[in-house]
Amino acid sequence: MDTRALFTPFELGQLKLANRTVMAPMTRGFSPNGVPTDDVAEYYRKRAEGGVGLIITEGTLINHPAATDNTSHPSFFGEEALAGWKKVVDAVHSVGGKIVPQIWHVGSTRGAGTGPVPSAPSASPSGLVAKGKKVFEALTVAEIEDLVAAYAQAAFDAKQIGFDGVEIHAAHGYLIDQFFWADTNVRTDKYGGSLAARGQFAVEIVKAIREKVGEGFPILFRWSQWKQQDYTARLTNTPEQLAEFLKPLSDAGVDIFHCSQRRFWEPEFEGSELNLAGWTKKITGKPTISVGSVGLDQEFTSAFRGEGAGVANIDNLLEKMDRNEFDLIAIGRALLANADWVNKIQNAQIDQIKPFTIQNVGQLS
């Protein structure tokens, strides 16, 4: 394999990466009471030492009482949790790695009475957990403004403790994506209605973060068409709709779009071989990260069914990168099974790559 396209440096302002590989954010749940441990720091350090150009952490929780349903998801607020994340940053930087946190709120996927603050009402744009299924009360405008401020504060704290940027989790049917999706957002104020209006919450978050962190601190934005509630869901069906959706976010200050697909090799629209990241780059002119079952012979949803995945070749990936379809590629499950997956690819040690198994999900190694 000619892997040169994967191992050229990438530079965007102050973000300078040795190669084009990214560790995809993967929920782990090994942070008791929201505090990342020394084992978490070592887990990320190993992936940096294993050659990953940029690490995006698992989803970390903004300061909101209903941000999660799980007390082992890591917080990104409070002295103890931030001190834990500072150890992670220092560990990754000690081996020359780069790292950004993914800041997150699960929205109405959180069941009532769960998480660190069971009494808190769950949050969603319209109180819906699915189309026509109202379970909670809709967020008020004041509550939305508080959430925007919480995202901005998390980004500011990331900068203060030495992270190399921040990623906003706006994908997969969680809170921000619930605003995007017409099935879960039936608001009639400025946050609902048209595709552009449904994106207003995200635009305000991006602008608030930019104001808080200043120029030069990279803002990454992860989004998807599919939702965990509906794998066939689509926010946009044409390049024109995609442009309508992306332009306000790009103008607000997103530096890199992280475009989540179930299978990165699939074209996004008829008549073009470009995938979601390819179209996003073409429309916005901004760098993009692609992701979706990289280096595996089964898509990521197989993990939810308790299945493993064998090792697949990455010829198709290399071809797309050689054509500059997108700028960076995120690797997920393959990095759970192989902390040094990137080094093995670079050194042509494909035969030494271990297949992903469901046991890898339950381990922090």
C-alpha positions in Angstrom: 0.0 0.0 0.0 1.1 3.5 -0.7 0.1 5.2 2.6 1.7 8.6 1.9 -1.6 10.4 1.8 -2.3 9.2 5.3 1.0 10.2 6.7 1.5 13.8 5.4 1.3 16.5 8.1 -1.8 18.6 8.6 -1.8 22.2 9.7 -4.7 24.5 10.6 -3.7 27.6 12.5 -2.2 26.5 15.8 -3.2 22.9 15.2 -0.3 21.0 13.7 -0.6 17.3 13.3 2.1 14.8 12.3 -0.4 12.8 10.1 -4.0 12.6 9.0 -5.2 10.0 11.5 -7.7 10.8 14.2 -8.9 8.8 17.2 -12.7 8.8 16.9 -14.6 9.7 20.1 -15.9 6.5 21.7 -18.0 6.4 24.9 -16.1 4.4 27.5 -17.6 5.0 30.9 -14.5 4.5 33.1 -14.7 7.7 35.0 -16.4 7.1 38.4 -18.6 10.0 39.5 -17.5 11.8 36.3 -13.8 12.0 37.2 -11.3 10.6 34.7 -8.7 8.3 36.4 -5.0 7.7 35.8 -6.1 4.7 33.8 -8.0 7.0 31.4 -4.9 9.1 31.0 -2.8 6.1 30.2 -5.4 4.8 27.7 -5.2 8.0 25.7 -1.4 8.3 26.1 -1.0 4.8 24.5 -3.0 5.9 21.4 -0.9 9.0 21.0 2.3 6.9 21.4 0.8 4.5 18.9 0.9 7.1 16.2 -2.5 8.8 16.2 -2.3 12.4 14.8 -5.2 13.8 16.8 -7.1 12.3 19.7 -10.8 13.2 20.2 -11.9 12.1 23.6 -15.0 10.3 24.5 -18.0 12.5 25.0 -17.5 14.7 28.1 -20.4 16.3 29.8 -21.2 20.0 29.9 -22.3 21.5 33.2 -26.0 20.7 33.2 -27.8 18.4 35.6 -29.5 16.3 32.9 -26.4 16.0 30.6 -26.2 12.2 31.0 -27.9 9.0 32.3 -24.6 7.5 33.5 -22.5 8.4 36.5 -19.4 6.9 34.9 -19.5 9.3 31.9 -16.8 11.9 32.4 -17.7 15.4 33.4 -16.1 18.5 31.9 -16.7 20.8 34.8 -15.8 20.9 38.4 -12.3 21.1 40.0 -11.8 17.3 40.4 -12.9 16.3 36.9 -10.9 19.1 35.2 -7.8 18.1 37.2 -8.3 14.6 35.8 -8.5 15.9 32.3 -5.4 18.0 32.9 -3.6 14.7 33.6 -4.9 13.3 30.3 -3.7 16.3 28.4 -0.3 16.2 30.0 0.0 12.4 29.3 -0.8 12.8 25.6 1.5 15.8 25.2 4.3 14.0 26.9 4.6 11.7 23.9 4.0 14.4 21.3 0.3 13.8 20.8 -2.5 16.3 20.2 -5.9 16.0 21.9 -9.3 17.8 22.0 -12.3 17.0 24.2 -15.7 16.3 22.7 -18.3 18.2 24.7 -21.7 16.6 25.0 -25.2 16.6 26.2 -27.4 13.5 25.6 -30.7 15.4 25.6 -33.9 13.3 25.7 -32.1 10.0 25.3 -31.6 10.3 29.1 -34.5 8.5 30.8 -36.2 10.2 33.7 -34.7 9.6 37.1 -31.2 8.6 35.9 -27.7 10.0 36.0 -25.9 12.0 38.7 -28.9 14.2 39.4 -31.9 11.9 39.1 -34.4 14.6 40.0 -33.5 16.8 37.1 -35.9 16.9 34.2 -34.4 15.7 30.9 -33.8 18.3 28.2 -35.0 18.4 24.6 -36.2 21.0 22.2 -39.8 19.9 22.2 -40.0 17.2 24.9 -40.1 14.5 22.2 -38.0 11.3 22.3 -39.2 10.3 18.9 -41.7 11.5 16.3 -45.0 12.2 18.1 -43.8 10.7 21.4 -43.8 13.5 23.9 -42.3 12.5 27.3 -40.8 15.7 28.7 -41.5 19.4 28.7 -39.8 21.5 26.0 -36.9 23.6 26.9 -37.6 27.3 27.6 -35.6 30.0 25.8 -33.9 30.8 29.1 -32.9 27.2 29.5 -31.6 27.1 26.0 -29.5 30.2 26.7 -28.1 28.5 29.9 -27.1 25.5 27.8 -25.3 27.6 25.2 -23.4 29.2 28.1 -22.5 25.8 29.5 -21.1 24.6 26.1 -19.0 27.9 25.9 -17.7 27.4 29.4 -16.6 23.9 28.7 -14.7 25.0 25.6 -13.0 27.8 27.7 -12.0 25.3 30.3 -10.6 23.1 27.7 -8.4 25.9 26.5 -7.3 26.8 30.0 -6.1 23.3 30.9 -4.1 22.9 27.7 -6.3 21.0 25.1 -5.5 21.6 21.5 -9.0 22.6 20.5 -12.6 21.4 21.2 -15.2 19.3 19.5 -18.9 19.9 19.7 -21.0 16.7 19.7 -23.9 17.5 17.4 -24.5 14.0 16.0 -26.3 10.7 16.5 -29.6 11.9 18.0 -28.3 13.7 21.1 -29.3 17.1 22.3 -28.0 19.4 19.5 -29.0 16.9 16.8 -32.5 16.7 18.4 -32.8 20.4 17.5 -31.7 19.7 13.9 -34.2 16.9 13.4 -37.7 17.7 12.4 -39.0 14.6 14.1 -37.9 15.8 17.6 -38.0 19.6 17.0 -41.5 21.0 16.5 -40.9 24.4 18.0 -42.5 27.5 16.6 -40.0 30.1 17.9 -36.6 31.0 16.3 -35.3 27.5 17.2 -37.8 25.6 15.1 -39.4 25.4 11.6 -37.0 25.6 8.7 -33.7 23.7 8.4 -31.9 27.0 9.1 -34.0 27.7 12.2 -33.5 24.2 13.6 -29.8 24.9 13.4 -30.0 28.1 15.4 -29.1 26.4 18.7 -25.9 25.0 17.3 -25.0 28.3 15.6 -25.4 30.1 18.9 -23.2 27.5 20.6 -20.4 27.9 18.0 -20.6 31.7 18.3 -20.6 31.6 22.1 -17.6 29.3 22.1 -15.7 31.5 19.6 -16.3 34.6 21.7 -15.2 32.7 24.9 -12.0 31.1 23.5 -11.0 33.8 21.0 -9.5 33.4 17.5 -7.1 30.6 16.7 -8.5 27.9 19.1 -9.8 25.2 16.8 -13.5 24.4 16.9 -14.5 21.0 15.5 -18.1 20.1 14.9 -19.3 16.5 14.7 -22.6 15.9 12.9 -24.4 13.0 11.1 -27.4 12.3 9.0 -28.3 9.1 10.9 -29.6 9.0 14.4 -29.4 6.2 17.0 -33.2 6.5 17.0 -33.4 6.0 13.2 -30.4 4.8 11.2 -32.1 5.8 7.9 -32.8 9.4 9.0 -31.5 12.2 6.9 -31.3 15.9 7.7 -30.6 16.8 4.0 -31.4 15.0 0.8 -29.7 17.2 -1.8 -26.5 19.2 -2.0 -28.6 22.3 -1.9 -30.2 21.4 1.4 -26.8 20.4 2.7 -25.4 23.9 1.8 -28.4 25.5 3.6 -27.6 23.5 6.7 -23.8 23.9 6.7 -23.3 27.6 5.7 -24.6 29.1 9.0 -22.4 26.8 11.0 -19.4 27.5 8.9 -20.0 31.2 9.1 -20.4 31.0 12.9 -16.9 29.8 13.2 -16.6 26.0 12.8 -13.0 25.2 11.7 -13.3 21.5 11.0 -16.4 19.5 10.3 -16.4 15.9 11.5 -18.8 14.0 9.3 -20.1 10.7 10.8 -21.2 7.9 8.5 -21.9 4.3 9.3 -19.7 3.3 6.3 -17.2 6.0 5.2 -17.0 4.6 1.6 -20.6 5.2 0.7 -21.5 8.1 -1.6 -23.8 10.7 0.0 -25.8 11.7 -3.0 -26.7 10.1 -6.4 -24.4 11.0 -9.2 -21.2 11.6 -7.2 -18.7 9.4 -5.5 -18.2 12.0 -2.7 -19.0 10.8 0.8 -20.5 13.1 3.5 -17.2 14.6 4.4 -16.4 15.1 0.7 -19.6 17.0 0.1 -19.1 19.0 3.3 -15.6 20.0 2.3 -16.8 21.0 -1.2 -19.6 23.1 0.1 -17.9 24.9 3.0 -14.2 24.9 1.9 -13.4 23.9 5.4 -11.3 20.8 6.3 -13.3 17.7 7.1 -12.8 14.5 9.0 -14.5 11.3 7.7 -15.3 8.3 9.8 -17.2 5.0 9.6 -16.0 1.4 10.0 -12.4 2.2 9.0 -10.2 -0.9 8.6 -13.0 -3.3 9.6 -15.0 -5.8 7.7 -18.3 -4.9 9.5 -19.9 -1.6 10.2 -19.9 -0.1 13.7 -23.5 -1.1 14.5 -22.3 -4.8 14.7 -20.8 -3.8 18.0 -24.3 -3.0 19.4 -25.3 -6.6 18.5 -22.3 -8.0 20.5 -20.3 -8.8 17.3 -16.7 -8.3 16.6 -15.1 -7.3 13.3 -12.3 -8.6 11.3 -9.5 -6.6 9.7 -10.2 -5.1 6.3 -7.8 -3.5 3.8 -7.8 0.3 3.6 -7.2 0.7 -0.2 -10.5 2.5 -0.7 -9.6 5.0 2.1 -6.2 5.7 0.7 -7.7 6.3 -2.8 -10.1 8.8 -1.3 -7.4 10.6 0.7 -5.1 10.6 -2.3 -7.9 12.5 -4.2 -8.2 15.0 -1.3 -11.9 14.1 -0.9 -11.5 14.9 2.8 -8.5 15.9 5.0 -8.5 13.6 8.0 -9.8 10.1 8.8 -11.1 9.0 12.2 -10.5 5.4 13.4 -12.7 3.9 16.2 -13.0 0.3 17.1 -9.7 -0.7 15.4 -7.9 1.6 17.9 -9.7 -0.2 20.8 -8.2 -3.4 19.7 -4.8 -1.9 18.7 -3.5 1.1 20.5 -0.7 1.2 17.9 -2.9 0.7 14.8 -1.5 3.8 13.1 2.1 2.7 13.6 1.3 -0.8 12.3 -0.3 0.7 9.1 2.7 3.0 8.6 5.2 0.2 9.1 3.2 -2.2 6.8 2.5 -4.6 9.7 -1.0 -5.4 8.6 -0.6 -9.0 9.6 0.0 -7.9 13.2 -3.3 -6.0 13.5 -5.7 -7.7 15.9 -9.4 -7.9 15.0 -11.9 -6.0 17.1 -13.9 -8.1 19.6 -16.8 -7.0 21.8 -14.5 -7.6 24.8 -12.6 -4.6 23.8 -15.6 -2.4 24.6 -15.5 -3.5 28.2 -11.8 -2.9 28.7 -9.7 0.2 29.1 -6.3 -0.9 27.9 
